[in-house]
Amino acid sequence: MSQTVLLVEDDATVRKLVTACLEREDFIVLAAIDGTEALGIFRSRLKIDLLLTDVHMEGGISGIEVATRVIDEKLGTRVLVMSGYPASEVQATEKCLPFLPKPFTPATLIEAVRKVLASSTSASNSARITPSRAAKTARGPRPPDGN
């Protein structure tokens, strides 16, 4: 059975690349361009297996805030935050949220998503998601640095 990922990313190029990577692995992807749209989608769906959100976005609501609201509203929803900014990792860690640093390879993305989905809690030990040796050497398009 396919799992549903709510992707929140304001950069259209990154959003398209991440969506394509996830869909290739049979995930159902619901994409939002900002936190407000993401919360609307989240509240209208019966089940979202994973919130995958950028930290810094236009529109006023950060990815950390979206993640916090999602966890508060539906305990058990898995969350993975991503960013190209080092300070974002500190924000994620303070909230005990798993963090995926940008840029990443498609293999690293998929590995991180699967690791979070397999975890036993919605906000687990917040350790930085580090790619396996295989994911580090995988080839494929890389989302750009930044947001």
Secondary structure, DSSP 8 states (H G I E B T S, - for coil): ---EEEEE-S-HHHHHHHHHHHHHTT-EEEEESSHHHHHHHHHH-S--SEEEEESS-TTS--HHHHHHHHHHHSTT-EEEEEES-HHHHHHHHHTT--EEESS--HHHHHHHHHHHHHSSSSS----B----HHHHH--S----S--
